[in-house]
Amino acid sequence: MKHVYPAIFRPEEGYGFCIIFPDIKKGATQGDDISDGMAMAEDFLASALCKMEDIGEEIPNPSDINSLVLQERDIATFVSVDLAEYRRRTENKFIKKTLTIPSWLNALAEDSRINLSQTLQQALKEKLNLA
């Protein structure tokens, strides 16, 4: 499910930006610049909302961006996250798969003490441009 919340990017002298979500009362994040800040804001928001869902806490409605109280150099913007995609990307649950390889290749791999599971994971990450 997609969620969109207003965020305040507050410039911090020498530290980039502090990013605050007025509707998320548990913490804030920071970024070196706007681009890094947006990535950090998306990760923070998705993580916070997932935690709220996991513990059964009610997810707040987003505030109207025009109602935010801003300081002089603040930048108000929207941050959008897809919780289903975030969960897929960050879940570390392993799934057992059955695969078939030639016996001679298996024997060579065993003799070389190659971990087939690890090798398959590395190959898939490379093939999917994730490595």
C-alpha beads as a LAMMPS data file, in Angstrom:
LAMMPS data file: protein, C-alpha beads

131 atoms
130 bonds

1 atom types
1 bond types

-500.0 500.0 xlo xhi
-500.0 500.0 ylo yhi
-500.0 500.0 zlo zhi

Masses

1 110.0

Atoms # bond

1 1 1 0.000 0.000 0.000
2 1 1 1.264 3.467 -0.874
3 1 1 1.422 6.258 1.676
4 1 1 2.244 9.930 1.144
5 1 1 3.235 12.170 4.053
6 1 1 4.517 15.723 4.289
7 1 1 8.094 16.128 5.463
8 1 1 10.116 19.109 6.559
9 1 1 13.694 19.315 5.308
10 1 1 15.477 21.583 7.758
11 1 1 18.999 22.745 6.773
12 1 1 21.550 22.063 9.503
13 1 1 24.796 24.053 9.344
14 1 1 27.510 21.687 8.099
15 1 1 25.305 18.589 8.371
16 1 1 22.995 18.702 5.361
17 1 1 19.347 18.336 6.323
18 1 1 17.389 17.130 9.306
19 1 1 14.160 15.555 8.014
20 1 1 11.080 15.644 10.223
21 1 1 7.697 14.022 9.661
22 1 1 5.191 15.934 11.802
23 1 1 2.781 12.966 11.747
24 1 1 5.408 10.416 12.826
25 1 1 6.261 11.226 16.416
26 1 1 9.006 8.635 16.841
27 1 1 12.222 10.069 15.481
28 1 1 13.602 11.866 12.485
29 1 1 16.325 11.271 9.936
30 1 1 18.981 13.247 8.104
31 1 1 20.658 13.499 4.730
32 1 1 23.844 15.021 3.364
33 1 1 21.936 16.820 0.597
34 1 1 18.409 16.872 -0.884
35 1 1 18.929 13.664 -2.873
36 1 1 20.405 11.738 0.046
37 1 1 17.790 13.263 2.338
38 1 1 14.949 12.050 0.124
39 1 1 16.339 8.500 0.109
40 1 1 16.773 8.581 3.877
41 1 1 13.286 10.075 4.325
42 1 1 11.692 7.319 2.219
43 1 1 13.515 4.629 4.206
44 1 1 12.649 6.231 7.557
45 1 1 8.979 6.680 6.676
46 1 1 8.570 3.143 5.318
47 1 1 10.334 1.649 8.328
48 1 1 8.275 3.675 10.818
49 1 1 4.952 2.830 9.149
50 1 1 5.843 -0.878 8.896
51 1 1 6.718 -0.955 12.599
52 1 1 3.401 0.714 13.416
53 1 1 1.547 -1.896 11.346
54 1 1 3.504 -4.754 12.934
55 1 1 2.623 -3.736 16.501
56 1 1 -0.972 -2.891 15.644
57 1 1 -0.555 0.826 16.178
58 1 1 -2.907 3.051 14.221
59 1 1 -1.251 4.740 11.261
60 1 1 -2.023 8.469 11.428
61 1 1 -3.620 10.378 8.595
62 1 1 -1.161 12.683 6.862
63 1 1 -1.349 16.360 7.730
64 1 1 -2.206 19.019 5.194
65 1 1 1.158 20.295 3.948
66 1 1 -0.191 23.863 4.122
67 1 1 -0.771 23.515 7.876
68 1 1 2.899 22.804 8.685
69 1 1 4.705 25.336 10.834
70 1 1 7.967 26.088 9.057
71 1 1 11.113 27.895 10.099
72 1 1 12.837 30.379 7.819
73 1 1 14.894 27.998 5.610
74 1 1 12.694 24.897 5.898
75 1 1 11.542 23.068 2.808
76 1 1 8.191 21.281 2.948
77 1 1 7.671 18.420 0.527
78 1 1 5.834 15.138 0.163
79 1 1 7.454 11.739 0.617
80 1 1 5.800 8.687 -0.908
81 1 1 6.437 5.063 0.081
82 1 1 5.057 1.707 -1.006
83 1 1 5.013 -0.488 2.090
84 1 1 4.524 -3.738 0.166
85 1 1 7.579 -2.991 -1.984
86 1 1 9.589 -1.920 1.081
87 1 1 8.739 -5.163 2.878
88 1 1 9.717 -7.239 -0.178
89 1 1 13.013 -5.384 -0.489
90 1 1 14.001 -5.578 3.174
91 1 1 12.636 -8.969 4.221
92 1 1 15.415 -11.431 4.977
93 1 1 13.284 -14.533 5.309
94 1 1 14.825 -17.441 3.438
95 1 1 12.811 -19.721 1.179
96 1 1 13.866 -23.288 0.470
97 1 1 14.139 -24.072 -3.238
98 1 1 14.894 -27.342 -4.974
99 1 1 17.276 -27.204 -7.904
100 1 1 18.770 -29.720 -10.284
101 1 1 22.398 -29.768 -11.426
102 1 1 24.473 -32.494 -13.106
103 1 1 26.061 -34.951 -10.655
104 1 1 29.584 -34.233 -11.965
105 1 1 29.091 -30.518 -11.257
106 1 1 27.779 -31.271 -7.782
107 1 1 30.804 -33.495 -7.072
108 1 1 33.207 -30.747 -8.184
109 1 1 31.383 -28.171 -6.071
110 1 1 31.472 -30.443 -3.019
111 1 1 35.172 -31.204 -3.532
112 1 1 35.850 -27.466 -3.709
113 1 1 33.627 -26.839 -0.670
114 1 1 31.439 -24.422 -2.622
115 1 1 28.262 -23.380 -0.858
116 1 1 25.590 -23.812 -3.545
117 1 1 23.029 -21.659 -1.758
118 1 1 25.450 -18.764 -1.387
119 1 1 26.662 -19.149 -4.973
120 1 1 23.097 -19.126 -6.306
121 1 1 22.278 -16.010 -4.289
122 1 1 25.369 -14.215 -5.623
123 1 1 24.594 -15.248 -9.217
124 1 1 20.968 -14.104 -8.938
125 1 1 22.017 -10.731 -7.498
126 1 1 24.478 -10.252 -10.361
127 1 1 21.904 -11.322 -12.954
128 1 1 19.351 -8.890 -11.456
129 1 1 21.933 -6.082 -11.219
130 1 1 21.664 -6.011 -7.420
131 1 1 25.339 -6.728 -6.677

Bonds

1 1 1 2
2 1 2 3
3 1 3 4
4 1 4 5
5 1 5 6
6 1 6 7
7 1 7 8
8 1 8 9
9 1 9 10
10 1 10 11
11 1 11 12
12 1 12 13
13 1 13 14
14 1 14 15
15 1 15 16
16 1 16 17
17 1 17 18
18 1 18 19
19 1 19 20
20 1 20 21
21 1 21 22
22 1 22 23
23 1 23 24
24 1 24 25
25 1 25 26
26 1 26 27
27 1 27 28
28 1 28 29
29 1 29 30
30 1 30 31
31 1 31 32
32 1 32 33
33 1 33 34
34 1 34 35
35 1 35 36
36 1 36 37
37 1 37 38
38 1 38 39
39 1 39 40
40 1 40 41
41 1 41 42
42 1 42 43
43 1 43 44
44 1 44 45
45 1 45 46
46 1 46 47
47 1 47 48
48 1 48 49
49 1 49 50
50 1 50 51
51 1 51 52
52 1 52 53
53 1 53 54
54 1 54 55
55 1 55 56
56 1 56 57
57 1 57 58
58 1 58 59
59 1 59 60
60 1 60 61
61 1 61 62
62 1 62 63
63 1 63 64
64 1 64 65
65 1 65 66
66 1 66 67
67 1 67 68
68 1 68 69
69 1 69 70
70 1 70 71
71 1 71 72
72 1 72 73
73 1 73 74
74 1 74 75
75 1 75 76
76 1 76 77
77 1 77 78
78 1 78 79
79 1 79 80
80 1 80 81
81 1 81 82
82 1 82 83
83 1 83 84
84 1 84 85
85 1 85 86
86 1 86 87
87 1 87 88
88 1 88 89
89 1 89 90
90 1 90 91
91 1 91 92
92 1 92 93
93 1 93 94
94 1 94 95
95 1 95 96
96 1 96 97
97 1 97 98
98 1 98 99
99 1 99 100
100 1 100 101
101 1 101 102
102 1 102 103
103 1 103 104
104 1 104 105
105 1 105 106
106 1 106 107
107 1 107 108
108 1 108 109
109 1 109 110
110 1 110 111
111 1 111 112
112 1 112 113
113 1 113 114
114 1 114 115
115 1 115 116
116 1 116 117
117 1 117 118
118 1 118 119
119 1 119 120
120 1 120 121
121 1 121 122
122 1 122 123
123 1 123 124
124 1 124 125
125 1 125 126
126 1 126 127
127 1 127 128
128 1 128 129
129 1 129 130
130 1 130 131
